[in-house]
Amino acid sequence: MTKKLNELLADIDVLEIIGETDKNISSLESDSRKAEKDGIFVAVKGVTTDGHKYIPVVTSANVAAVVCEEMPSTLDKGVTYIRVADSAKALGELASAWFGHPSRHLTLVGVTGTNGKTTTATLLYEMAKLEGFKAGLLSTVCNYIGNRKVPSTHTTPDPISLNRLLAEMVDDGCEYAFMEVSSHSTAQKRVAGLNFAGAIFSNLTRDHLDYHGTVDNYMRAKKAFFDMLDKDAFALTNEDDKSGRFMVQNTKAKVYTYSLRTDADFRGKVIETRLDGTLLSLNGHEVEVMFTGRFNAYNLTAVYGASILCGFNPEEVLVNMSKLVPVAGRFQPFLSPTGIAAIVDYAHTPDALINVLDTIRDIVGSNGRVITVVGAGGNRDSGKRPIMAQEAACRSDILILTSDNPRFEEPDEIIAQMAAGLSKEELKRTEQITDRREAIKRAVELAEPGTVILVAGKGHEPYQEVKGVRHHFDDAEEVKAVLSMKV
């Protein structure tokens, strides 16, 4: 595939061009190691490295053009240099143009927020299929092009991979696409150049401060997604979240709200909740769903609202709500023959733990016991570790602190930082077991009929990452194996 350089630059805000633009381009790359002869290289200032320092490397590889924010001191003859104000934004726009602007041929809806992105995006994808449409999905758990499964490596892929996947969806006949939009992706302009038909905000609590630095920066990264929407799009925001209105205050999109607590365009209400489901009211219509907890009631209300805003038949949407099933690793229940229940959940922030444990507490009542197994990821926001432990301890009868994905940190040090958030009384009913498999076994050993065990933090992930190596480890597999041996 080749494209004319001047055609690729048609929608780019260019500050300066040195060289010829009437030339064929054979490839688009932002990784200097993949730069090819007659290709275009975009020099992006990243978190760990600056692509500008690799411009001499790619010009020696005979690339046809370079996009940059700063012109190099030495210009190679035959290379076209294009200076822009923001090369990360330009990369997204160029990627969209390279693949034929695929988002313009889809009804593309993005979901952002701290918690609930995966569930909401996945359920919208499933809803579209139930409505008889072919759809695509880009999520933390897995990507889908129609019914074809494509492994996922990032919540939101890089711009080139992202547009390639969207183009494959168009080629496959998809009419709708639903995707998670992470705060990293908006801060790094990975979604620049995309045409969103709608955006959904779930909630905002502390997360990713290792990258964003402050909650305010994190919040503004989320808001940037809504700022980029055009007037033909919809913006569906959580009226009950304190950041809900802030997200949409500058958007050009048509704003809609959803709520469990107050009047909104889409009003949800939990009527009855159980471990295996909930009786939910949506705009006054009762529906039985296979999900548990207020946090899931919010997700489902957002799905209901977005489905209608996408043009799906409201009556069919209500019927299909009862057919939706939970996403793997999101409040995934398991029950032993002896009456011990275990929940595997991806909760890896203080707020997510609160939501899941409060739901479990509501179900088991004052007489039930709750055992929580939880860790914290390495090389991520360390400030949330003691908070997570404290929130888990005050909602559990027994707390077991263990390893999550330690990455390049020592697991015992992470556990110690979590334990630092506990009082003397809380420490008395806390165990520290570094080996995650042994921690899960210990929780089941301590459980009695009527006990609910929460295994939190990893959810759908089938691995543990230690010193840069991923070892197979699946919480659901471990829980099922140990529960089957409990007599």
Protein Blocks (a to p, Z undefined) as FASTA:
>chain_A
ZZdfklmmmmpccfbdcdjfbbcdfbdcfbfklpcehiacdddddfkbcfklmmmmmmmn
opabdcdfbdcfbdcehiacdddfblmlmmmmmmmmmnopmmlmpccdddedjehklmmm
mmmmmmmmmnopacddddfkbccehjaccddfbfbacfklmmmmmmmmmmnopabdcddd
dfklmmnommgoiacfbdcdfbdcdehklmnopaklmmmmmmmmmmmpcfkbccdddfkb
mklmmmmmmccbdcddddfkbccfbdcddfbdcfkbccddeehiacddfbecjklmmmmm
mmmmmmmmnopafklmmmmmmmpccdehiapacddfkopacdddfbfbfklmmmmmmmmm
mmnommbccdddddddehiafklmmmmmmmmmmmcfbdcdddfdeojacfklmmmmmmmm
pcfklmmmcccdfblmlmmmmmmmmpcehiacddehjlmaccdceehiacdddfklmmmm
mmmmpZZ
